[in-house]
Amino acid sequence: MDALKKIEEFVLSEGASLSRIRIGGLIREVTPSYCRISGLSKFVCLGDSIEYGPRGRTQIGEVVRIDDAGVTVKPFDDRIEAGLGTPAYFAGDRKLRPDPAWRGRVINALGEPLDGLGALLQGDRPVSGESPPPSAMKRARVQKPLKTGVKVIDLFTPICEGQRIGIFAGSGVGKSTLLAMLAKSASFDTIVVALVGERGREVREFLEGPIEPNLGRSVVVVSTGDESPMMRRQAPKTATAIAEYFRDRGDTVLLIVDSVTRYAHAARDVALAAGEPAVARGYTPSVFSELPKLLERSGPGEEGEGSITGIFSVLVDGDDHNDPVADNIRGTLDGHIVLDRGIADQGRYPAVNILSSISRLADHVWSVDQKELVRRLKGLVARYEDTRDLRLMGGYQAGTDPELDQAVVIVPKIYEALRQDLSMLASRDAFMDLAEFLKQ
């Protein structure tokens, strides 16, 4: 930074104000996905913001690569409206200033309002989209059970306050609907939702549908699929920063990100533009380091603070649950809920595969008797599914296997009891509801 120091000395010697000096360069290359700027290499860092374009149409981008010849800038707009020789200026680091008045608002990935309700009230404390997670040794433990109101989850994959869990599903299996059901939960002070790469028509459907009763305590960050990769990459970071703000105020926060896979796709596009090589199905190494950084920011805060309960949807490409991104996320989270296309094809929603789903913190929720009951129910379901082909071929005869006889009678009733949709009231006690249904 010797050059910057010389500039400062020059400005001070001339009696000018340093705040009036703008560090800039010139655009030397423009492509559909990025631009190259000369003259800024010694003055910027990765992640810094750059402003460029004619006055009145100023655009903003982020530095994604630096070398001696110049810097590579990825724009937040979907196209670059600047030509060769256009001036570009260093704009510093982006900061958000959340405020409790943001509840009930819909914003974009840069923290700008989208709902036509006027400017956002700015808080007194800036927060960054790149904040580190709380110290591992100072974080509170995750122990307090939560009721989601979704019977299949409260029974088989129960969630604790401050837990991070993923919903893994292919396209069209009911992932967004299940997220909407979870957003109706009354167990949280504040709800923060990031809609990443969603279809434009689904935004209003979500806002005026399942989340409308809770919109007054929600902040919704929207980046639709037609926006630039930079906006889709930034949206989950902005949502997490807002959730961290409310957590630090002592709130119990629900953070919903739909979907993390589209965030990974956007991060891949940015990394490829920066010149990173692809290592696994087109994904670059930085994608697999960015995912844990984002996911680890959710969870309990330090002792005495609030918590962020993270629900992350994972769009499984081609229904391959061993996809590199899905596998990386599954290993980072505190549990996973798997939605099965075969179950959805049978018309059973939520299409949760209870044998493939797991909550790593379930022991903090279940009593000893409940744990034994769930183990027994899963055993019956496994036996029922393992013998499906045998029963279809007529190879099953009642009375030859008492456990299978019990499974054939009980499991269809369990499946029927677990059916639930957005129009139904949330379950207050999933175990009691199941017991009442089985008595019928």
C-alpha positions as CSV (number, residue, x, y, z in Angstrom):
1,M,0.0,0.0,0.0
2,D,3.0,2.4,-0.5
3,A,1.3,4.0,-3.5
4,L,-1.8,4.8,-1.4
5,K,0.4,6.3,1.3
6,K,2.1,8.6,-1.2
7,I,-1.3,9.7,-2.4
8,E,-2.4,10.5,1.1
9,E,0.8,12.5,1.8
10,F,0.3,14.4,-1.5
11,V,-3.3,15.3,-0.6
12,L,-2.4,16.4,2.9
13,S,0.5,18.5,1.7
14,E,-1.9,20.3,-0.7
15,G,-4.3,20.9,2.1
16,A,-7.1,19.0,0.3
17,S,-9.5,16.6,1.9
18,L,-8.8,12.9,1.4
19,S,-12.5,12.2,1.4
20,R,-12.8,14.0,-1.9
21,I,-10.3,11.8,-3.6
22,R,-11.6,8.8,-5.5
23,I,-9.3,6.0,-6.4
24,G,-10.1,4.8,-9.9
25,G,-9.1,3.0,-13.1
26,L,-10.3,2.3,-16.6
27,I,-12.3,-0.6,-18.0
28,R,-10.0,-2.4,-20.5
29,E,-12.1,-5.5,-21.3
30,V,-15.8,-6.3,-21.3
31,T,-17.4,-9.8,-21.5
32,P,-21.0,-10.9,-21.0
33,S,-20.1,-12.0,-17.4
34,Y,-17.3,-9.8,-16.2
35,C,-15.1,-6.8,-16.9
36,R,-11.4,-6.1,-16.5
37,I,-10.2,-2.8,-15.0
38,S,-6.7,-1.5,-15.0
39,G,-5.1,0.9,-12.4
40,L,-6.8,-0.6,-9.3
41,S,-4.6,-3.6,-8.5
42,K,-2.7,-2.0,-5.7
43,F,-5.7,-0.4,-4.0
44,V,-8.3,-3.1,-3.7
45,C,-8.9,-6.5,-2.0
46,L,-11.0,-9.4,-3.0
47,G,-14.7,-8.7,-2.2
48,D,-14.3,-4.9,-2.5
49,S,-17.0,-3.0,-4.4
50,I,-16.3,-1.1,-7.6
51,E,-18.6,1.5,-9.2
52,Y,-18.5,2.2,-12.9
53,G,-20.7,3.5,-15.7
54,P,-21.9,7.0,-16.8
55,R,-23.5,9.3,-14.2
56,G,-27.1,8.5,-13.6
57,R,-26.6,4.8,-14.5
58,T,-23.9,3.8,-12.1
59,Q,-23.5,0.1,-11.7
60,I,-21.8,-1.8,-8.9
61,G,-19.6,-4.9,-9.1
62,E,-17.3,-7.0,-6.8
63,V,-13.6,-7.7,-7.2
64,V,-13.2,-11.4,-7.7
65,R,-9.6,-11.5,-9.0
66,I,-6.5,-9.3,-8.7
67,D,-3.3,-9.5,-10.7
68,D,-0.6,-7.0,-11.9
69,A,-2.4,-6.2,-15.1
70,G,-5.7,-5.3,-13.4
71,V,-8.7,-6.6,-11.5
72,T,-11.6,-8.8,-12.6
73,V,-15.0,-7.4,-11.5
74,K,-18.2,-9.4,-11.5
75,P,-21.3,-7.1,-11.9
76,F,-24.4,-7.3,-9.7
77,D,-26.5,-6.3,-12.7
78,D,-27.5,-8.9,-15.2
79,R,-25.4,-7.0,-17.9
80,I,-22.6,-4.6,-18.1
81,E,-23.6,-1.2,-19.4
82,A,-20.1,0.2,-19.9
83,G,-17.6,0.3,-22.7
84,L,-13.9,0.4,-23.0
85,G,-12.3,3.4,-21.3
86,T,-15.1,3.9,-18.9
87,P,-13.9,5.1,-15.5
88,A,-14.3,2.8,-12.5
89,Y,-13.9,3.7,-8.9
90,F,-13.1,1.9,-5.6
91,A,-16.3,1.9,-3.5
92,G,-15.1,0.1,-0.4
93,D,-16.8,-2.7,1.5
94,R,-20.6,-3.2,1.4
95,K,-22.3,-2.9,4.8
96,L,-25.9,-3.4,5.8
97,R,-27.5,-1.5,8.7
98,P,-30.5,-3.7,9.8
99,D,-33.2,-2.3,12.1
100,P,-36.1,-4.0,13.9
101,A,-38.3,-1.9,11.5
102,W,-37.1,-4.2,8.7
103,R,-39.6,-6.8,9.8
104,G,-42.4,-7.0,7.3
105,R,-40.2,-5.8,4.5
106,V,-39.1,-7.4,1.2
107,I,-35.6,-6.5,0.0
108,N,-33.1,-7.6,-2.6
109,A,-29.7,-9.0,-2.1
110,L,-28.1,-5.6,-1.7
111,G,-30.5,-4.6,1.1
112,E,-32.7,-2.4,-1.2
113,P,-36.5,-2.4,-0.8
114,L,-38.6,-4.3,-3.3
115,D,-42.1,-3.9,-1.8
116,G,-42.8,-0.2,-2.7
117,L,-43.2,0.7,1.0
118,G,-40.5,3.4,1.0
119,A,-36.9,3.5,2.1
120,L,-35.7,1.2,4.8
121,L,-34.9,2.7,8.2
122,Q,-31.1,2.3,8.8
123,G,-29.9,1.0,12.1
124,D,-26.9,2.3,14.1
125,R,-24.7,-0.8,13.7
126,P,-23.3,-2.0,10.4
127,V,-23.1,-5.7,9.7
128,S,-21.2,-7.6,6.9
129,G,-22.4,-10.3,4.7
130,E,-19.1,-12.0,5.3
131,S,-19.2,-12.1,9.1
132,P,-17.4,-15.1,10.8
133,P,-19.5,-17.5,12.9
134,P,-19.3,-17.3,16.7
135,S,-16.4,-18.9,18.4
136,A,-16.8,-22.7,18.8
137,M,-15.8,-22.5,22.4
138,K,-18.2,-19.6,23.3
139,R,-21.3,-20.9,21.5
140,A,-24.2,-22.0,23.6
141,R,-25.2,-25.6,23.3
142,V,-28.2,-26.8,21.3
143,Q,-30.7,-28.5,23.6
144,K,-34.1,-26.8,23.6
145,P,-36.8,-28.7,21.6
146,L,-38.9,-26.9,19.0
147,K,-42.3,-27.8,17.7
148,T,-42.7,-27.2,14.0
149,G,-46.3,-28.3,13.7
150,V,-45.4,-30.7,10.8
151,K,-46.2,-34.2,12.1
152,V,-43.7,-36.2,10.2
153,I,-40.8,-33.9,11.3
154,D,-41.9,-33.6,14.9
155,L,-42.1,-37.4,15.1
156,F,-39.1,-38.7,13.1
157,T,-36.7,-35.8,12.7
158,P,-37.4,-33.4,15.5
159,I,-35.6,-30.0,15.5
160,C,-34.0,-28.1,18.4
161,E,-33.7,-24.3,18.7
162,G,-30.4,-23.4,17.0
163,Q,-30.2,-26.5,14.9
164,R,-29.3,-26.5,11.2
165,I,-31.1,-29.0,9.1
166,G,-31.4,-29.5,5.3
167,I,-34.3,-30.5,3.2
168,F,-33.0,-32.6,0.3
169,A,-35.2,-33.1,-2.8
170,G,-35.3,-33.2,-6.5
171,S,-37.4,-30.7,-8.4
172,G,-41.2,-30.9,-8.0
173,V,-41.2,-33.1,-4.9
174,G,-42.7,-30.6,-2.5
175,K,-39.6,-28.9,-1.1
176,S,-41.0,-25.4,-1.2
177,T,-44.3,-26.4,0.2
178,L,-42.7,-28.1,3.2
179,L,-40.6,-24.9,3.8
180,A,-43.8,-22.9,3.7
181,M,-45.3,-25.1,6.3
182,L,-42.3,-24.7,8.5
183,A,-42.5,-20.9,8.1
184,K,-45.9,-20.9,9.7
185,S,-44.4,-22.0,13.0
186,A,-45.1,-19.7,16.0
187,S,-42.0,-20.8,17.9
188,F,-39.8,-17.9,16.6
189,D,-39.5,-14.2,17.4
190,T,-38.2,-13.3,13.9
191,I,-38.2,-15.1,10.5
192,V,-35.7,-14.4,7.8
193,V,-36.3,-15.9,4.4
194,A,-33.9,-16.0,1.4
195,L,-35.5,-16.9,-1.9
196,V,-32.5,-17.7,-4.1
197,G,-33.0,-18.3,-7.8
198,E,-36.8,-18.8,-7.4
199,R,-39.3,-18.3,-10.2
200,G,-40.6,-14.8,-10.2
201,R,-44.3,-15.9,-9.9
202,E,-43.5,-17.9,-6.7
203,V,-42.4,-14.8,-4.8
204,R,-45.9,-13.3,-4.4
205,E,-47.4,-16.7,-4.0
206,F,-45.1,-17.2,-1.0
207,L,-45.6,-13.7,0.5
208,E,-49.4,-13.7,0.1
209,G,-49.8,-17.3,1.0
210,P,-48.2,-19.3,3.8
211,I,-46.0,-16.6,5.3
212,E,-48.6,-13.8,5.2
213,P,-49.9,-14.3,8.8
214,N,-46.3,-14.0,10.0
215,L,-45.1,-11.4,7.5
216,G,-45.1,-8.8,10.3
217,R,-42.2,-10.6,12.0
218,S,-40.4,-11.6,8.8
219,V,-37.7,-10.2,6.6
220,V,-37.7,-11.6,3.1
221,V,-34.6,-11.4,0.8
222,V,-35.4,-12.1,-2.8
223,S,-33.1,-12.9,-5.8
224,T,-35.0,-14.5,-8.6
225,G,-33.6,-16.9,-11.2
226,D,-33.3,-14.2,-13.9
227,E,-31.0,-12.0,-11.7
228,S,-27.2,-12.1,-12.0
229,P,-25.1,-14.8,-10.3
230,M,-23.7,-12.1,-8.0
231,M,-27.1,-11.3,-6.7
232,R,-28.0,-15.0,-6.2
233,R,-24.7,-15.5,-4.5
234,Q,-25.2,-12.5,-2.2
235,A,-28.8,-13.1,-1.2
236,P,-28.1,-15.9,1.4
237,K,-25.3,-13.9,2.8
238,T,-27.5,-10.8,3.2
239,A,-30.2,-12.9,4.9
240,T,-27.7,-14.5,7.2
241,A,-26.3,-11.1,8.2
242,I,-29.8,-9.9,9.0
243,A,-30.5,-13.1,11.0
244,E,-27.3,-12.5,12.9
245,Y,-28.4,-8.9,13.8
246,F,-31.6,-10.2,15.3
247,R,-29.8,-13.1,17.1
248,D,-27.4,-10.6,18.7
249,R,-30.5,-8.7,20.0
250,G,-31.5,-11.9,21.8
251,D,-34.2,-13.1,19.3
252,T,-35.0,-16.7,18.5
253,V,-34.6,-16.5,14.7
254,L,-35.7,-18.9,12.0
255,L,-33.6,-18.6,8.8
256,I,-34.9,-20.3,5.7
257,V,-32.8,-20.5,2.6
258,D,-34.4,-21.8,-0.6
259,S,-32.1,-23.1,-2.0
260,V,-28.5,-23.5,-1.1
261,T,-27.9,-25.4,-4.3
262,R,-28.7,-22.3,-6.4
263,Y,-26.3,-20.4,-4.2
264,A,-23.7,-23.0,-5.0
265,H,-24.5,-22.6,-8.7
266,A,-24.0,-18.9,-8.5
267,A,-20.8,-19.2,-6.5
268,R,-19.5,-21.6,-9.3
269,D,-20.3,-19.0,-12.0
270,V,-18.4,-16.3,-10.1
271,A,-15.4,-18.6,-9.4
272,L,-15.2,-19.7,-13.1
273,A,-15.2,-16.0,-14.1
274,A,-12.3,-15.5,-11.7
275,G,-10.3,-18.2,-13.5
276,E,-10.7,-21.1,-11.0
277,P,-10.5,-24.6,-12.4
278,A,-13.4,-26.9,-12.1
279,V,-12.7,-30.0,-10.0
280,A,-16.0,-31.9,-9.5
281,R,-19.0,-31.8,-11.9
282,G,-18.1,-28.3,-12.9
283,Y,-17.8,-27.0,-9.3
284,T,-14.6,-25.1,-8.3
285,P,-12.7,-25.6,-5.1
286,S,-13.9,-22.4,-3.5
287,V,-17.5,-23.5,-3.7
288,F,-16.8,-26.3,-1.2
289,S,-15.1,-23.9,1.1
290,E,-17.8,-21.2,0.8
291,L,-20.6,-23.6,1.7
292,P,-19.4,-24.4,5.3
293,K,-18.6,-20.7,5.9
294,L,-22.2,-19.8,5.1
295,L,-23.9,-22.7,6.9
296,E,-21.7,-22.4,10.1
297,R,-23.0,-18.8,10.7
298,S,-26.4,-20.2,11.6
299,G,-26.9,-21.9,15.0
300,P,-26.7,-20.8,18.6
301,G,-25.1,-17.5,19.4
302,E,-22.7,-17.0,22.4
303,E,-24.1,-17.6,25.9
304,G,-26.8,-15.0,26.6
305,E,-27.6,-14.3,23.0
306,G,-30.3,-15.6,20.8
307,S,-30.1,-18.4,18.2
308,I,-30.6,-19.0,14.5
309,T,-32.4,-22.1,13.6
310,G,-31.4,-22.8,10.0
311,I,-33.6,-24.6,7.5
312,F,-31.8,-25.0,4.2
313,S,-33.3,-26.6,1.1
314,V,-31.0,-28.5,-1.2
315,L,-32.1,-29.1,-4.8
316,V,-30.6,-32.5,-5.6
317,D,-29.6,-32.4,-9.3
318,G,-31.0,-35.3,-11.2
319,D,-32.3,-36.9,-7.9
320,D,-28.6,-37.8,-7.2
321,H,-28.3,-37.5,-3.4
322,N,-24.5,-38.1,-3.7
323,D,-24.1,-35.0,-5.8
324,P,-20.9,-33.2,-4.6
325,V,-22.8,-30.2,-3.3
326,A,-25.5,-32.2,-1.6
327,D,-22.9,-34.5,0.0
328,N,-20.9,-31.5,1.2
329,I,-23.9,-29.8,2.7
330,R,-25.2,-33.0,4.3
331,G,-21.9,-33.4,6.1
332,T,-22.0,-29.9,7.5
333,L,-25.6,-29.7,8.8
334,D,-27.1,-31.2,12.0
335,G,-29.5,-33.4,10.1
336,H,-31.2,-33.9,6.8
337,I,-34.8,-34.5,5.7
338,V,-35.1,-36.4,2.4
339,L,-38.0,-36.0,0.1
340,D,-38.6,-39.0,-2.1
341,R,-40.1,-38.8,-5.6
342,G,-41.6,-42.2,-5.3
343,I,-43.5,-41.2,-2.2
344,A,-44.7,-38.0,-3.9
345,D,-45.8,-40.1,-6.9
346,Q,-48.1,-42.0,-4.5
347,G,-49.7,-38.7,-3.5
348,R,-48.3,-38.8,0.1
349,Y,-47.3,-35.3,1.2
350,P,-45.0,-34.2,2.7
351,A,-43.1,-36.8,0.8
352,V,-40.6,-37.4,3.6
353,N,-38.6,-40.7,3.5
354,I,-38.5,-41.4,7.2
355,L,-35.9,-44.1,6.8
356,S,-33.4,-41.9,5.0
357,S,-34.0,-38.8,7.1
358,I,-32.2,-38.1,10.4
359,S,-31.9,-35.4,13.0
360,R,-28.5,-35.6,14.9
361,L,-30.1,-33.8,17.9
362,A,-33.2,-35.9,18.2
363,D,-32.1,-37.3,21.6
364,H,-32.5,-33.9,23.1
365,V,-36.2,-34.0,22.1
366,W,-37.4,-37.6,22.6
367,S,-38.1,-39.0,25.9
368,V,-36.9,-42.6,26.5
369,D,-40.4,-44.0,25.7
370,Q,-40.7,-41.8,22.6
371,K,-37.3,-42.9,21.4
372,E,-38.2,-46.5,21.7
373,L,-41.5,-45.9,20.0
374,V,-39.9,-44.2,17.0
375,R,-37.3,-47.0,16.8
376,R,-40.1,-49.5,16.7
377,L,-42.1,-47.6,14.1
378,K,-39.1,-47.2,11.8
379,G,-38.5,-51.0,12.1
380,L,-42.1,-51.7,11.0
381,V,-41.8,-49.2,8.1
382,A,-38.5,-50.8,7.0
383,R,-40.0,-54.3,7.1
384,Y,-43.1,-53.1,5.1
385,E,-41.0,-51.4,2.4
386,D,-38.5,-54.3,2.1
387,T,-41.3,-56.8,1.4
388,R,-43.3,-54.6,-1.0
389,D,-42.2,-56.7,-4.1
390,L,-42.9,-59.9,-2.2
391,R,-46.4,-58.8,-1.4
392,L,-47.1,-57.5,-4.9
393,M,-46.2,-61.0,-6.3
394,G,-48.5,-62.7,-3.9
395,G,-45.7,-64.3,-1.9
396,Y,-47.0,-63.1,1.5
397,Q,-49.4,-65.1,3.6
398,A,-50.8,-63.7,6.8
399,G,-49.9,-65.6,10.0
400,T,-46.4,-66.8,8.8
401,D,-44.5,-63.7,10.2
402,P,-46.1,-61.9,13.1
403,E,-43.9,-58.8,12.7
404,L,-44.7,-58.5,9.0
405,D,-48.4,-59.0,9.8
406,Q,-48.2,-56.1,12.2
407,A,-46.4,-53.9,9.7
408,V,-49.0,-54.6,7.0
409,V,-51.8,-53.5,9.3
410,I,-50.1,-50.5,11.0
411,V,-47.8,-48.9,8.4
412,P,-50.6,-47.8,5.9
413,K,-52.3,-46.1,8.9
414,I,-49.0,-44.4,9.8
415,Y,-48.7,-43.1,6.2
416,E,-52.2,-41.8,6.3
417,A,-51.7,-40.1,9.7
418,L,-48.7,-38.3,8.4
419,R,-50.5,-36.6,5.5
420,Q,-50.5,-32.9,5.9
421,D,-50.7,-29.8,3.7
422,L,-50.8,-26.0,4.0
423,S,-54.6,-25.9,4.5
424,M,-54.4,-28.1,7.7
425,L,-53.8,-26.7,11.2
426,A,-50.4,-27.2,12.6
427,S,-50.0,-30.2,14.9
428,R,-49.7,-29.4,18.6
429,D,-48.6,-32.9,19.7
430,A,-47.5,-35.2,16.9
431,F,-47.3,-38.3,19.1
432,M,-50.8,-37.7,20.5
433,D,-52.2,-37.1,17.0
434,L,-50.6,-40.4,15.8
435,A,-52.0,-42.3,18.7
436,E,-55.5,-41.0,18.2
437,F,-55.4,-41.9,14.5
438,L,-54.2,-45.4,15.2
439,K,-57.1,-46.0,17.6
440,Q,-59.6,-45.4,14.7
